[in-house]
Amino acid sequence: MAKHAVFSSGAKIWRSLACAKSELRLDLTLACGQSFRWRETAEGHWTGAMGGRVWTLTQTDDTIWYHVYNSQDRHGEKGDRKRKAGVCLQIENESGKRFKGALKKEEEEPVPVTLVPNIEEEEMLRDYFQLNVKLRDLYKEWGAADPHFKRIADIFTGVRMLRQDPTECLFSFICTSNNHISRIQGMVERLCQALGTPLCQLDETSYYNFPSLSALADNSVEACLRDLGFGYRARFLQQSAKQILDNHGLQWLDGLRGVPYLQARDALRTLPGVGTKVADCVCLMSLDKAEAVPIDTHVWQIAKRDYNYASGNGQKSITDKLHRDIGDFFRKLWGPYAGWAQTVLFCADLKKFQKLKEEHLKKEGNCEEETRAAGKKTKIKSEKSGAVKTTKTKSACKKAKTSL
């Protein structure tokens, strides 16, 4: 069985892309709740499905290293739809053991890529991480405008905004309602296992494409997803996909990249299960709307705690007006890439990264103590030196008087 690639076993199967950690940190960007399909499969190695391929990414100080696993057999949308009903039935009959025998052909050992330069894959990575945007320059601008951001930026460098596939982003974020990151990851994984096409299997872990709109829109999907623990979200997922296909067509979501931010957000809000926050997430993370600032209770708390934002203090929930006002506050503070800046602060506030913050503050405290101690020693030395000089001067004066 094929295994996940590990950089320490040799760099022969890896391709490289020049990129400093100040421009991109994989451990922060891929785990801060933008995408739910990347897993750390070895220390500092992240594996996930993107663009119909399975990737393992790792990095050194100035380089992103990537390995792509090619599937033996790629299936189209037709095969995707045929599998769906059988998958749900098998889940029900086998208590969660998913289509082991049926997918033997699809899950054959992947073929490692050759080392011939692959422009297409490099461009996919550049596009996915939006490497055309100079993050260091943005951090400087945000830090100059916002002292609080500057303190956070020293710890959380390299947090970039992903440019995800709009279908994957939208239907993943419909799953986020009243949910937390680890549970969302499980739901998205089950969604892909049930309705997506298989890509490959590594170390007994199977990887799948994200389901197509046609697969999500099928009438049997709601019941299937309820069996998988999606609850009320199952209906939203199926109905949103059906509404897009019936009223707009397959290219509608991609087309929203070319319309103004507010128009795109309002269009998304017409879909079942899509409120303002989810619409803003999709605008920011897949539709090129860098000014979109998703507001939830967590971000509201950041605004109140760190920016003394007082508006709406008497309210228990976030209204459309409050959402707009907080977003405008941050847009005025940070400028056209406000959504990117907000993601840095959101990342810094996640529990999983508190240890990183504590370690930095501890180092900072130790440095301050060392600086104070060094200053104290210098002062004592200076005082002693001054005392010696004074004694010498007095002796010299005494000697001069005696000679007179």
N, C-alpha and C positions, 0 to 999 in steps of 0.2 A: 504493500500500500504506500502511496506517495505521502511524503511528510511536508510540513510547513518549512519553507526555506529559512535558514539561519545564517546570518552574515559571517559569523565566526568560523563556519565550516568551509569558507572559501568564497572569494569574490567573483569567481568565474561566471556564475549564473546571474550576476546582478548587473543592472545598468545604473548609470549615475546621472544626476541632474544637479548642477551647481546651485546651492541655496543655503544661505547662512541661517543659523538658528534664530537670529534676531528677526528674520523674515518669516520663518515658519517653525513652530515647535509641534511635532506630531502628537506628543503625549497630551498636550493641552487642546489642540485644535480638534483632534478626532474623538476626544472623550468629554467634551463640554456640552453635549446635548444638541449639537447641530444635526449630526447624522447618527443613526442608531445601529449601523451595520458593521462597524469596525471593532475588532477584538485584539487585545494584546496577546499574541500567540507565543511569544518568547519575550524576554526582557528587552524593551525598546523596539520590538517588532510588532507591526500592526497589520492584520490581514482582514480584507473585506472585499465585497463585490462592488464593482463600479464600471459602468459602460459595457456590460456584458462580459466582463473579464474578472478573474480573481487576482488580487494583488497582495503582495507583502511588501511593506514599506519600513525602512529604518533610516537613521541618519547619523552622520558625524557632524562636527562643528560647522563645516561649510558645504556639505553634500547630502542630498537625498538619494538613497539607494533603493531601487525597486526591482522586484521580480514578479513576472506575470506568468500565470499558469494557463496554458491553452486547453480548452475543453476538447475532448475527442469528438463530441457530437453536440452541436447546437440545435435547439429546437425553435421553431417559429411559433407564432401566436396560435396556430391551429392545434399544434401538439399541446400547447399550454392549456387550451380550453378542454381538450379531451381528457387530460389527466385529472382535472379539478374534482369532478364528482367522485371518481374512484379514490382519490386521496382522502376526501372527507369521510367516505364510508370505511376506509381502512383504518383511519384514526379512531373511529367509533368502535370498530370490531377488535382492534388489537391494542387498545389502551395506550395509545400514544406512540406505538412502534410504526414509523412511517415508511411505507412502500419500499421495504428492503429488497425484495425479489424483483419488483417491477422495474427498478432503476439500475440494474447491474450494468447494462450497456452504457448508460449516461454517466455512471460513477466510476468508469475505468480510470486508471492512473493518468493524470494529466501529463502532457508533453512539455518539458521545460522549453522556454524560448531560447532561440539562438542568440548569439551576441552581435549579430548584424544590427547596426543602428536602426531603431524603429521610430521614425518621425511621428507616426500616428499616436503611439503610446505616450511619447514625451509630450506631445501637444495636449493629449487628454489630461495628463497630470497638471500641466501648466494651467489649463482651463479650469480644472476641478479646484485647484488651490488659488486661482486668480493671481498667479505670480507676476502678472503685468502691473499689479498695484504695489507700489513701494511702501511697505508697511512701516519701515523705520521712519520715513518722512512723516507719515500720519501720526505715529506715536509722538514725534517731536511737536507737531502742531497741537495735538490734544493735550500734551503735557504743559505746553506754554499757556494754553487757555484754561487749564484745570489742574490746580495743585494736587487735588485728591487723586486724579488719574495718574499724575506723574509718580506719586508714591507707589501706586499699584503696578504701574508699568515696569518699574525696576524689578519686580518679582515675576510678573506674568508677561514676558516678552513673547513675540512670535505667535500670538493668537490671531489666526486669519479666519475670514469668512469663506466657507466653501461655496462653490457654485454647483449645486446638485441638480439632478434630473428633476424637472418640475412635478412629474407624476409621483415619483418616489417621495419627494419632499412633502407634497400635499397629503398623500394618504398616510404617511408616517406621522405627520403632525395631527391628523384627525385622531390618531390613537393616543395623543398626549393629554386629552381632556381628563382632569382629575387624576393625574398619574405621575409617576416619578421615573427617572431615567432608566434604572435597571429593569423595571417592569415593562416599560415601553420597548426596550431592546428585545425582551422575550416575546412580546406580542408581534413586533415587526418580523422577527425571525420565524415565528409560526405562520405568519401571513405568507412569507416567501416560500416556506416549505410546502404549504398547502396549495398555493396558486401560481407560484413562479416556476420557471424551467430550471432544471439542474445544470450546474456548470462543472463542478468537479468535487472530489472528496479528498481531504487531507487529514491524516491522523484521525480517522473515523469521524471527522466533522464534514458535513456536506454543505456546499455553498450553492446558492440559487440566485437567479435573476429576480429583480423585483417584478411582481405581477404586472401584466399589461392592463390597460383600461378595459379591454374586452373581457378578460378573465375576471376582473373585479366587478363588472357590471352584471354578470350572469345571475339569474333569478335564484339559484341555489346557494349563492355565496353567503347571504345573511345567516341562514341556518347553520352552514358549515362553520362560520366564524363564531357564532354563539357557542357552538360545541367546543371551540378552542379557547373560550374564556374572554371574548371581546365584549360581552354584554351589549349595552345599547349602542356602542360604537360600530357594531357589525352592520346595523341598518344604515348608519351614516356613510360607511365605506361603500356599500353596494349602491345606495341611492345617489351618492355624489358621482360615482363612475357612470352610472346610467344616465344621469342628467347631462353630464358633459358630452357623452356620445350622442344622445338623442337631440340635444339642443345646439351643440356647438361643433362637435367633430373631434377627431383624433389630434389635430394640430393646435387646438384652442389654447391649451396651457402654455405651450412653447411660444405661441403668438403673443401672450401677455408680457413677454420680455420687451416687446417693442412699444408698449403703451405707457403713459404716465403712471406714476406710483399710485395715486389715489384712485384712478380708474381701474387699475389692476386689482387693488385691494377690494374695492366695491364689487367687482365682478366675482371674485372668490367668495365673498360673503353671501352670495346668492345660493351657494351650495349647502346641502344639509350637513350640520356638524361643524361648519366653518364660521367662527366668530372673528372679531377684530384681531385678537392676539394671534390666532392660528393663521389668518390671512397675512398679517405682518411678517410672521416667521417665513411663510412661503415666498412672499415678496422679497425679503432680505436674502434668504438662503438659496433661492433658485431662479428668481426673476430679475436679478440685476438692479434691485431698488435699494441702494446702499443707505438711503435716508430713512428707511423703514425702521422704527424702533418698537419691537414687540414689548408690550407692557402687561405684566401679570402682578400678582400680589408681591412676589419676590422683588421685582424691579421697583415697585412702588415703595417697598421698605428701604431699598438702597437710596432712592431719591429723598426720602424723609430723613433717614439716618445720616447719610453722608453729604447731603446737599441742602439740608434744612428746608426741604420742599414742603410747604404748609398747605397747599391747596387740596381740598377734599379730605381734610383730617377728620371731619365728622362722619364721613361715609364708611360703610362697611364693605362695599363692593366697588369694583371699577366700572364706572359708567363710560359711555362713548365719549362724553365730554372730557372726563378725567384722563382717559386714554390719550385723547388728542392733545390735551394740555401738557401732560408729562412728556409726550413725544416731542412737542414743540419746544419745551424747555431744554431737552437734550439736543435737539437739532440746532437751536440757537447757540448752545454752549460748544458743541463739537463740530458743527458744519455738515457738509453734504455726505460724509461717511459716518454719520452719527450711529447708525446701526452696528457698524463694526466696533466702534468704541464701547457701546453698551455691552457687546458680547464679551469684551475683555473684563469688564466689571462683573458681569454675570458669572463668568468662569472663575474669577477670583473669589466669589462668594459661595461656590459649591463646597459642600462638606468634604468631598473626596480630595480637594486641593488645599485644605486648611493646614495640613502638615507642611506642605511646601512653603506656605506663608509663615508659619511658626518658625521653621528652620531659618528662613531669611531674616526674620526679625531677631532671632537669637544671635545670628552672625552679626547683624547690625548692632545689637546691644553689646556684644563682645568687642566689636571694633571701637564703639564709643567708650567703653571702659578702658581699653588699651590706650586710646587717645588721651583720655583724662589722666591715666596713670603716667603716660609719657610726659604730659604737660606738667604734672606735679613734680616729676623728677627733674625736669628742666628748670622749674621754678626754684626748687631746693638748691640745685647746682648753681644757679645764678645768684641766689642769696648768699651761698657759701663763698662764691667767687667774689662777690661784692664785699663781704666781710673781710676777706684776705687783703683785698685792695685797700680798704679803709685802714686796716692795721698797719700795712706797709706805709701808707701816706702819713699816718700819725708818727711812726718811727722816724721817717725821713725828716718831718718837721722838727721833731725833738732834737735830732742830730744837728740840723741846721742852726737851731737856736743856740745849742751848746758851743758850736764853732764860732758863733758871733760873740 
